[in-house]
Amino acid sequence: MKQKTTLKNLDDIEFPKILYKYRDWNNEYNKRFITEREVFMASPNQFEDKLDCKSPVRYDLMTAEQAKVVYTRISNYDEKLSRQQKRKRVRELLNKKDYLNPEMNENYQKIYFKGYFERLGILSLTAENCLNSMWEKYAENHSGFCVGYNSRILFNFLGGGGKVEYPNELPILLPDPIMSREEMRWKQVYFKEKKWEFEKEYRTQKFWEHPANMSDRQISLPKEAFNCIILGKNMNESDRKEIIDSIKKNIGNIEIKEHKNVC
């Protein structure tokens, strides 16, 4: 039986008013979040989490009846085949049972994810600005900064987003049309292992028709997308002066906060 899901559009989803990104001022790429008013839509193959966005489509869990539905959909793409030829092709594929072959499934997943990750970009954020674990891990042990974005403007500008879920087990994905492509993509992108729950992540995604290069992934934001900047409690005076000057020059008159006054 085909599984269905109803995914809400952006206007139906509740977001925190502000979403945050922890950054390291001594990292030249991280600086661009201020100097270029930029966010970077990273490919999942750059992620530390080796399972993030990488849940495989489980062809091997299909029943024969489900496999017939999938093979029929694939065969229907070939307009050169007659109806009889398509049916014959489906029977041949079912008899071969390649969908149960671990090696073939593994090879297919490698090809699929290579193309997928060349086109997918992810921006990871959080609704929390006082997470010590995040300040330590992503903001140079409190020596960096934290950008606060107006979430509605940010998500409207980038095309949408949502809250990440941290189940005890990652969802099982079945191929289209047993599970819709929309549902598969949602469950691949917005579900992570329980051990990453400390990040309390919200994220947005972007998908390109063709493989995205570095400049494609570097997306400049309007000044209105910025809400505030929080400076780490261990930031030295030289960095503090430099980042404040850069904020005023490149973003304008937004609130600059000290970590000690926020947390």
Phi and psi in degrees as GROMACS dihedral restraints (atoms count N, CA, C in turn):
[ dihedral_restraints ]
;  ai    aj    ak    al  type     phi  dphi    fc
    3     4     5     6     1   -70.7    20    10
    4     5     6     7     1   131.1    20    10
    6     7     8     9     1   -88.2    20    10
    7     8     9    10     1   138.8    20    10
    9    10    11    12     1  -119.4    20    10
   10    11    12    13     1   154.1    20    10
   12    13    14    15     1  -143.9    20    10
   13    14    15    16     1   148.8    20    10
   15    16    17    18     1  -114.1    20    10
   16    17    18    19     1   110.4    20    10
   18    19    20    21     1   -96.7    20    10
   19    20    21    22     1   132.1    20    10
   21    22    23    24     1   -78.1    20    10
   22    23    24    25     1   150.1    20    10
   24    25    26    27     1   -84.0    20    10
   25    26    27    28     1   174.5    20    10
   27    28    29    30     1   -59.4    20    10
   28    29    30    31     1   -34.4    20    10
   30    31    32    33     1   -71.4    20    10
   31    32    33    34     1   -16.8    20    10
   33    34    35    36     1   -94.9    20    10
   34    35    36    37     1    -5.7    20    10
   36    37    38    39     1  -102.6    20    10
   37    38    39    40     1   136.0    20    10
   39    40    41    42     1   -88.4    20    10
   40    41    42    43     1   128.4    20    10
   42    43    44    45     1  -119.0    20    10
   43    44    45    46     1   151.1    20    10
   45    46    47    48     1   -60.0    20    10
   46    47    48    49     1   148.2    20    10
   48    49    50    51     1   -60.5    20    10
   49    50    51    52     1   -37.9    20    10
   51    52    53    54     1  -123.6    20    10
   52    53    54    55     1   137.2    20    10
   54    55    56    57     1  -121.5    20    10
   55    56    57    58     1   147.4    20    10
   57    58    59    60     1  -120.6    20    10
   58    59    60    61     1   151.9    20    10
   60    61    62    63     1  -132.8    20    10
   61    62    63    64     1   119.2    20    10
   63    64    65    66     1   -84.9    20    10
   64    65    66    67     1   132.0    20    10
   66    67    68    69     1  -139.9    20    10
   67    68    69    70     1   163.7    20    10
   69    70    71    72     1  -109.3    20    10
   70    71    72    73     1   115.1    20    10
   72    73    74    75     1   -66.3    20    10
   73    74    75    76     1   -21.8    20    10
   75    76    77    78     1   -87.1    20    10
   76    77    78    79     1     1.4    20    10
   78    79    80    81     1   -98.3    20    10
   79    80    81    82     1   120.7    20    10
   81    82    83    84     1   -60.8    20    10
   82    83    84    85     1   -34.8    20    10
   84    85    86    87     1   -72.5    20    10
   85    86    87    88     1   -37.3    20    10
   87    88    89    90     1   -66.6    20    10
   88    89    90    91     1   -33.5    20    10
   90    91    92    93     1   -59.0    20    10
   91    92    93    94     1   -31.0    20    10
   93    94    95    96     1   -63.4    20    10
   94    95    96    97     1   -19.4    20    10
   96    97    98    99     1   -61.4    20    10
   97    98    99   100     1   -25.0    20    10
   99   100   101   102     1  -103.4    20    10
  100   101   102   103     1   -53.7    20    10
  102   103   104   105     1   -65.3    20    10
  103   104   105   106     1   -30.4    20    10
  105   106   107   108     1  -113.1    20    10
  106   107   108   109     1     4.4    20    10
  108   109   110   111     1    49.8    20    10
  109   110   111   112     1    50.7    20    10
  111   112   113   114     1  -119.5    20    10
  112   113   114   115     1   148.9    20    10
  114   115   116   117     1  -119.6    20    10
  115   116   117   118     1   156.3    20    10
  117   118   119   120     1  -117.4    20    10
  118   119   120   121     1   120.7    20    10
  120   121   122   123     1   -89.1    20    10
  121   122   123   124     1    95.6    20    10
  123   124   125   126     1   -76.9    20    10
  124   125   126   127     1   148.1    20    10
  126   127   128   129     1   -79.0    20    10
  127   128   129   130     1   140.4    20    10
  129   130   131   132     1   -58.9    20    10
  130   131   132   133     1   -20.5    20    10
  132   133   134   135     1   -72.8    20    10
  133   134   135   136     1    -4.4    20    10
  135   136   137   138     1   -95.7    20    10
  136   137   138   139     1    -5.5    20    10
  138   139   140   141     1   -75.2    20    10
  139   140   141   142     1   145.8    20    10
  141   142   143   144     1   -64.9    20    10
  142   143   144   145     1   -38.4    20    10
  144   145   146   147     1   -73.8    20    10
  145   146   147   148     1   111.4    20    10
  147   148   149   150     1   -72.5    20    10
  148   149   150   151     1   -10.9    20    10
  150   151   152   153     1  -106.5    20    10
  151   152   153   154     1    -7.5    20    10
  153   154   155   156     1   -64.4    20    10
  154   155   156   157     1   122.4    20    10
  156   157   158   159     1    67.5    20    10
  157   158   159   160     1    13.1    20    10
  159   160   161   162     1  -116.5    20    10
  160   161   162   163     1    17.8    20    10
  162   163   164   165     1   -62.8    20    10
  163   164   165   166     1   124.0    20    10
  165   166   167   168     1   -76.9    20    10
  166   167   168   169     1   154.6    20    10
  168   169   170   171     1   -79.6    20    10
  169   170   171   172     1   122.1    20    10
  171   172   173   174     1   -89.6    20    10
  172   173   174   175     1    77.5    20    10
  174   175   176   177     1   -61.1    20    10
  175   176   177   178     1   -31.9    20    10
  177   178   179   180     1   -69.2    20    10
  178   179   180   181     1   -13.6    20    10
  180   181   182   183     1   -93.9    20    10
  181   182   183   184     1     0.1    20    10
  183   184   185   186     1   -71.6    20    10
  184   185   186   187     1   145.2    20    10
  186   187   188   189     1   -79.5    20    10
  187   188   189   190     1   167.9    20    10
  189   190   191   192     1   -60.5    20    10
  190   191   192   193     1   -36.8    20    10
  192   193   194   195     1   -65.8    20    10
  193   194   195   196     1   -42.0    20    10
  195   196   197   198     1   -66.8    20    10
  196   197   198   199     1   -39.9    20    10
  198   199   200   201     1   -61.0    20    10
  199   200   201   202     1   -37.6    20    10
  201   202   203   204     1   -62.3    20    10
  202   203   204   205     1   -41.9    20    10
  204   205   206   207     1   -62.0    20    10
  205   206   207   208     1   -44.0    20    10
  207   208   209   210     1   -66.7    20    10
  208   209   210   211     1   -46.9    20    10
  210   211   212   213     1   -65.6    20    10
  211   212   213   214     1   -33.5    20    10
  213   214   215   216     1   -64.1    20    10
  214   215   216   217     1   -43.3    20    10
  216   217   218   219     1   -60.7    20    10
  217   218   219   220     1   -44.3    20    10
  219   220   221   222     1   -64.3    20    10
  220   221   222   223     1   -43.7    20    10
  222   223   224   225     1   -65.1    20    10
  223   224   225   226     1   -32.9    20    10
  225   226   227   228     1   -67.2    20    10
  226   227   228   229     1   -17.4    20    10
  228   229   230   231     1   -68.9    20    10
  229   230   231   232     1   -26.2    20    10
  231   232   233   234     1   -86.1    20    10
  232   233   234   235     1    99.0    20    10
  234   235   236   237     1   -73.7    20    10
  235   236   237   238     1   -12.3    20    10
  237   238   239   240     1   -77.8    20    10
  238   239   240   241     1   -18.8    20    10
  240   241   242   243     1   -87.2    20    10
  241   242   243   244     1   142.0    20    10
  243   244   245   246     1   -76.0    20    10
  244   245   246   247     1   169.4    20    10
  246   247   248   249     1   -59.7    20    10
  247   248   249   250     1   -40.7    20    10
  249   250   251   252     1   -65.7    20    10
  250   251   252   253     1   -40.8    20    10
  252   253   254   255     1   -66.3    20    10
  253   254   255   256     1   -36.9    20    10
  255   256   257   258     1   -64.6    20    10
  256   257   258   259     1   -43.0    20    10
  258   259   260   261     1   -63.1    20    10
  259   260   261   262     1   -40.5    20    10
  261   262   263   264     1   -63.0    20    10
  262   263   264   265     1   -41.9    20    10
  264   265   266   267     1   -63.5    20    10
  265   266   267   268     1   -41.1    20    10
  267   268   269   270     1   -61.6    20    10
  268   269   270   271     1   -44.3    20    10
  270   271   272   273     1   -60.9    20    10
  271   272   273   274     1   -41.5    20    10
  273   274   275   276     1   -64.1    20    10
  274   275   276   277     1   -43.1    20    10
  276   277   278   279     1   -64.7    20    10
  277   278   279   280     1   -40.2    20    10
  279   280   281   282     1   -65.2    20    10
  280   281   282   283     1   -39.3    20    10
  282   283   284   285     1   -67.0    20    10
  283   284   285   286     1   -34.2    20    10
  285   286   287   288     1   -71.2    20    10
  286   287   288   289     1   -30.2    20    10
  288   289   290   291     1    55.7    20    10
  289   290   291   292     1    39.0    20    10
  291   292   293   294     1   -62.5    20    10
  292   293   294   295     1   -25.5    20    10
  294   295   296   297     1   -66.0    20    10
  295   296   297   298     1   -13.4    20    10
  297   298   299   300     1   -98.7    20    10
  298   299   300   301     1    -0.2    20    10
  300   301   302   303     1   -86.9    20    10
  301   302   303   304     1   111.9    20    10
  303   304   305   306     1   -58.2    20    10
  304   305   306   307     1   -40.5    20    10
  306   307   308   309     1   -66.2    20    10
  307   308   309   310     1   -43.2    20    10
  309   310   311   312     1   -66.1    20    10
  310   311   312   313     1   -38.8    20    10
  312   313   314   315     1   -64.0    20    10
  313   314   315   316     1   -41.9    20    10
  315   316   317   318     1   -63.8    20    10
  316   317   318   319     1   -43.2    20    10
  318   319   320   321     1   -64.7    20    10
  319   320   321   322     1   -39.7    20    10
  321   322   323   324     1   -64.6    20    10
  322   323   324   325     1   -42.7    20    10
  324   325   326   327     1   -61.6    20    10
  325   326   327   328     1   -38.6    20    10
  327   328   329   330     1   -62.0    20    10
  328   329   330   331     1   -44.7    20    10
  330   331   332   333     1   -65.8    20    10
  331   332   333   334     1   -43.6    20    10
  333   334   335   336     1   -61.7    20    10
  334   335   336   337     1   -50.7    20    10
  336   337   338   339     1   -68.7    20    10
  337   338   339   340     1   -31.7    20    10
  339   340   341   342     1   -59.3    20    10
  340   341   342   343     1   -50.6    20    10
  342   343   344   345     1   -67.2    20    10
  343   344   345   346     1   -37.3    20    10
  345   346   347   348     1   -63.9    20    10
  346   347   348   349     1   -47.4    20    10
  348   349   350   351     1   -74.6    20    10
  349   350   351   352     1   -21.9    20    10
  351   352   353   354     1   -68.9    20    10
  352   353   354   355     1   -20.9    20    10
  354   355   356   357     1  -110.4    20    10
  355   356   357   358     1   -14.0    20    10
  357   358   359   360     1   -97.6    20    10
  358   359   360   361     1   136.8    20    10
  360   361   362   363     1  -128.4    20    10
  361   362   363   364     1   137.4    20    10
  363   364   365   366     1  -125.0    20    10
  364   365   366   367     1   134.5    20    10
  366   367   368   369     1  -114.7    20    10
  367   368   369   370     1   116.8    20    10
  369   370   371   372     1   -94.0    20    10
  370   371   372   373     1   132.4    20    10
  372   373   374   375     1  -137.6    20    10
  373   374   375   376     1   177.5    20    10
  375   376   377   378     1  -149.8    20    10
  376   377   378   379     1   156.4    20    10
  378   379   380   381     1   -87.1    20    10
  379   380   381   382     1    -2.6    20    10
  381   382   383   384     1  -108.0    20    10
  382   383   384   385     1   132.2    20    10
  384   385   386   387     1  -109.3    20    10
  385   386   387   388     1     4.3    20    10
  387   388   389   390     1  -124.4    20    10
  388   389   390   391     1    30.4    20    10
  390   391   392   393     1   -84.9    20    10
  391   392   393   394     1   107.5    20    10
  393   394   395   396     1   -57.0    20    10
  394   395   396   397     1   -39.0    20    10
  396   397   398   399     1   -62.3    20    10
  397   398   399   400     1   -34.1    20    10
  399   400   401   402     1   -76.9    20    10
  400   401   402   403     1   -40.8    20    10
  402   403   404   405     1   -59.4    20    10
  403   404   405   406     1   -41.0    20    10
  405   406   407   408     1   -70.4    20    10
  406   407   408   409     1   -43.8    20    10
  408   409   410   411     1   -79.9    20    10
  409   410   411   412     1   -41.3    20    10
  411   412   413   414     1  -112.6    20    10
  412   413   414   415     1    -7.7    20    10
  414   415   416   417     1  -127.1    20    10
  415   416   417   418     1    42.0    20    10
  417   418   419   420     1    50.6    20    10
  418   419   420   421     1    50.2    20    10
  420   421   422   423     1    53.9    20    10
  421   422   423   424     1    52.7    20    10
  423   424   425   426     1    73.3    20    10
  424   425   426   427     1     6.5    20    10
  426   427   428   429     1   -94.1    20    10
  427   428   429   430     1    -3.9    20    10
  429   430   431   432     1   -99.1    20    10
  430   431   432   433     1  -144.7    20    10
  432   433   434   435     1  -143.5    20    10
  433   434   435   436     1   169.2    20    10
  435   436   437   438     1  -134.4    20    10
  436   437   438   439     1   122.4    20    10
  438   439   440   441     1   -91.2    20    10
  439   440   441   442     1   129.5    20    10
  441   442   443   444     1  -101.9    20    10
  442   443   444   445     1   124.7    20    10
  444   445   446   447     1  -109.4    20    10
  445   446   447   448     1   144.7    20    10
  447   448   449   450     1   -72.2    20    10
  448   449   450   451     1   107.0    20    10
  450   451   452   453     1   -61.3    20    10
  451   452   453   454     1   -40.7    20    10
  453   454   455   456     1   -63.8    20    10
  454   455   456   457     1   -43.4    20    10
  456   457   458   459     1   -65.9    20    10
  457   458   459   460     1   -44.0    20    10
  459   460   461   462     1   -60.2    20    10
  460   461   462   463     1   -50.3    20    10
  462   463   464   465     1   -69.3    20    10
  463   464   465   466     1   -35.9    20    10
  465   466   467   468     1   -63.7    20    10
  466   467   468   469     1   -38.5    20    10
  468   469   470   471     1   -72.1    20    10
  469   470   471   472     1   -37.5    20    10
  471   472   473   474     1   -92.8    20    10
  472   473   474   475     1   -12.5    20    10
  474   475   476   477     1   109.4    20    10
  475   476   477   478     1     7.6    20    10
  477   478   479   480     1   124.5    20    10
  478   479   480   481     1   174.4    20    10
  480   481   482   483     1   176.8    20    10
  481   482   483   484     1  -177.2    20    10
  483   484   485   486     1  -173.2    20    10
  484   485   486   487     1   177.3    20    10
  486   487   488   489     1   -85.0    20    10
  487   488   489   490     1   139.4    20    10
  489   490   491   492     1   -83.9    20    10
  490   491   492   493     1   137.4    20    10
  492   493   494   495     1  -102.1    20    10
  493   494   495   496     1   149.2    20    10
  495   496   497   498     1  -126.3    20    10
  496   497   498   499     1    74.6    20    10
  498   499   500   501     1   -74.4    20    10
  499   500   501   502     1   165.5    20    10
  501   502   503   504     1   -64.6    20    10
  502   503   504   505     1   -31.0    20    10
  504   505   506   507     1  -135.1    20    10
  505   506   507   508     1   139.7    20    10
  507   508   509   510     1   -66.2    20    10
  508   509   510   511     1   146.6    20    10
  510   511   512   513     1   -64.5    20    10
  511   512   513   514     1   148.9    20    10
  513   514   515   516     1   -86.9    20    10
  514   515   516   517     1   132.0    20    10
  516   517   518   519     1  -107.4    20    10
  517   518   519   520     1   133.2    20    10
  519   520   521   522     1  -115.9    20    10
  520   521   522   523     1   152.1    20    10
  522   523   524   525     1   -70.6    20    10
  523   524   525   526     1   158.5    20    10
  525   526   527   528     1   -67.3    20    10
  526   527   528   529     1   133.0    20    10
  528   529   530   531     1   -99.8    20    10
  529   530   531   532     1    10.4    20    10
  531   532   533   534     1   -62.1    20    10
  532   533   534   535     1   -43.7    20    10
  534   535   536   537     1  -123.2    20    10
  535   536   537   538     1   133.9    20    10
  537   538   539   540     1   -65.6    20    10
  538   539   540   541     1   153.6    20    10
  540   541   542   543     1   -62.4    20    10
  541   542   543   544     1   -34.3    20    10
  543   544   545   546     1   -62.2    20    10
  544   545   546   547     1   -45.4    20    10
  546   547   548   549     1   -67.1    20    10
  547   548   549   550     1   -41.6    20    10
  549   550   551   552     1   -58.7    20    10
  550   551   552   553     1   -46.7    20    10
  552   553   554   555     1   -64.9    20    10
  553   554   555   556     1   -40.4    20    10
  555   556   557   558     1   -61.3    20    10
  556   557   558   559     1   -44.7    20    10
  558   559   560   561     1   -73.8    20    10
  559   560   561   562     1   -25.7    20    10
  561   562   563   564     1   -72.8    20    10
  562   563   564   565     1   -39.4    20    10
  564   565   566   567     1   -88.8    20    10
  565   566   567   568     1   -34.5    20    10
  567   568   569   570     1  -109.2    20    10
  568   569   570   571     1    20.1    20    10
  570   571   572   573     1  -130.7    20    10
  571   572   573   574     1   128.6    20    10
  573   574   575   576     1  -131.8    20    10
  574   575   576   577     1   165.4    20    10
  576   577   578   579     1   -63.3    20    10
  577   578   579   580     1   153.0    20    10
  579   580   581   582     1   -57.5    20    10
  580   581   582   583     1   -33.3    20    10
  582   583   584   585     1   -64.9    20    10
  583   584   585   586     1   -15.7    20    10
  585   586   587   588     1   -96.3    20    10
  586   587   588   589     1    10.3    20    10
  588   589   590   591     1   -62.4    20    10
  589   590   591   592     1   -24.3    20    10
  591   592   593   594     1   -61.6    20    10
  592   593   594   595     1   -21.9    20    10
  594   595   596   597     1   -76.1    20    10
  595   596   597   598     1   -20.8    20    10
  597   598   599   600     1    44.6    20    10
  598   599   600   601     1    58.0    20    10
  600   601   602   603     1   -86.3    20    10
  601   602   603   604     1   140.5    20    10
  603   604   605   606     1  -113.4    20    10
  604   605   606   607     1   148.3    20    10
  606   607   608   609     1  -146.8    20    10
  607   608   609   610     1   158.5    20    10
  609   610   611   612     1  -124.5    20    10
  610   611   612   613     1   155.8    20    10
  612   613   614   615     1  -134.4    20    10
  613   614   615   616     1   156.4    20    10
  615   616   617   618     1  -139.2    20    10
  616   617   618   619     1   140.5    20    10
  618   619   620   621     1  -127.4    20    10
  619   620   621   622     1   128.0    20    10
  621   622   623   624     1  -100.9    20    10
  622   623   624   625     1   147.0    20    10
  624   625   626   627     1   -66.3    20    10
  625   626   627   628     1   -34.4    20    10
  627   628   629   630     1  -118.4    20    10
  628   629   630   631     1   161.1    20    10
  630   631   632   633     1   -51.3    20    10
  631   632   633   634     1   132.4    20    10
  633   634   635   636     1   -89.8    20    10
  634   635   636   637     1   136.2    20    10
  636   637   638   639     1   -94.6    20    10
  637   638   639   640     1  -177.5    20    10
  639   640   641   642     1   -59.2    20    10
  640   641   642   643     1   -44.9    20    10
  642   643   644   645     1   -67.7    20    10
  643   644   645   646     1   -31.5    20    10
  645   646   647   648     1   -60.4    20    10
  646   647   648   649     1   -39.2    20    10
  648   649   650   651     1   -79.6    20    10
  649   650   651   652     1   -16.3    20    10
  651   652   653   654     1   -89.9    20    10
  652   653   654   655     1   104.6    20    10
  654   655   656   657     1  -113.7    20    10
  655   656   657   658     1   120.3    20    10
  657   658   659   660     1   -79.4    20    10
  658   659   660   661     1   141.3    20    10
  660   661   662   663     1  -109.4    20    10
  661   662   663   664     1   154.1    20    10
  663   664   665   666     1   -71.7    20    10
  664   665   666   667     1   155.3    20    10
  666   667   668   669     1   -59.0    20    10
  667   668   669   670     1   -29.9    20    10
  669   670   671   672     1   -66.3    20    10
  670   671   672   673     1   -16.2    20    10
  672   673   674   675     1   -75.0    20    10
  673   674   675   676     1   -16.1    20    10
  675   676   677   678     1   -92.7    20    10
  676   677   678   679     1   134.3    20    10
  678   679   680   681     1  -105.0    20    10
  679   680   681   682     1   -46.2    20    10
  681   682   683   684     1  -164.5    20    10
  682   683   684   685     1   167.7    20    10
  684   685   686   687     1  -128.1    20    10
  685   686   687   688     1   131.3    20    10
  687   688   689   690     1  -108.3    20    10
  688   689   690   691     1   129.4    20    10
  690   691   692   693     1   -96.0    20    10
  691   692   693   694     1   133.9    20    10
  693   694   695   696     1   -63.0    20    10
  694   695   696   697     1   150.0    20    10
  696   697   698   699     1   -67.9    20    10
  697   698   699   700     1   -19.2    20    10
  699   700   701   702     1  -104.4    20    10
  700   701   702   703     1    10.6    20    10
  702   703   704   705     1   -67.6    20    10
  703   704   705   706     1   131.8    20    10
  705   706   707   708     1   -76.8    20    10
  706   707   708   709     1   164.9    20    10
  708   709   710   711     1   -64.9    20    10
  709   710   711   712     1   -35.3    20    10
  711   712   713   714     1   -64.1    20    10
  712   713   714   715     1   -46.6    20    10
  714   715   716   717     1   -66.4    20    10
  715   716   717   718     1   -37.2    20    10
  717   718   719   720     1   -61.3    20    10
  718   719   720   721     1   -46.2    20    10
  720   721   722   723     1   -64.6    20    10
  721   722   723   724     1   -43.2    20    10
  723   724   725   726     1   -63.7    20    10
  724   725   726   727     1   -44.6    20    10
  726   727   728   729     1   -71.0    20    10
  727   728   729   730     1   -36.5    20    10
  729   730   731   732     1   -63.7    20    10
  730   731   732   733     1   -43.6    20    10
  732   733   734   735     1   -61.3    20    10
  733   734   735   736     1   -40.4    20    10
  735   736   737   738     1   -68.3    20    10
  736   737   738   739     1   -38.8    20    10
  738   739   740   741     1   -61.7    20    10
  739   740   741   742     1   -47.4    20    10
  741   742   743   744     1   -63.8    20    10
  742   743   744   745     1   -37.6    20    10
  744   745   746   747     1   -73.4    20    10
  745   746   747   748     1   -43.0    20    10
  747   748   749   750     1  -100.8    20    10
  748   749   750   751     1   -25.0    20    10
  750   751   752   753     1  -112.2    20    10
  751   752   753   754     1   -41.1    20    10
  753   754   755   756     1   111.7    20    10
  754   755   756   757     1  -150.1    20    10
  756   757   758   759     1   -87.6    20    10
  757   758   759   760     1    75.7    20    10
  759   760   761   762     1  -113.9    20    10
  760   761   762   763     1   162.9    20    10
  762   763   764   765     1   -71.4    20    10
  763   764   765   766     1   130.1    20    10
  765   766   767   768     1  -109.3    20    10
  766   767   768   769     1   120.2    20    10
  768   769   770   771     1  -112.0    20    10
  769   770   771   772     1   153.8    20    10
  771   772   773   774     1   -98.1    20    10
  772   773   774   775     1   137.1    20    10
  774   775   776   777     1   -53.3    20    10
  775   776   777   778     1   -41.0    20    10
  777   778   779   780     1   -64.3    20    10
  778   779   780   781     1   -24.7    20    10
  780   781   782   783     1   -92.9    20    10
  781   782   783   784     1    -7.5    20    10
  783   784   785   786     1  -102.7    20    10
  784   785   786   787     1   -41.7    20    10
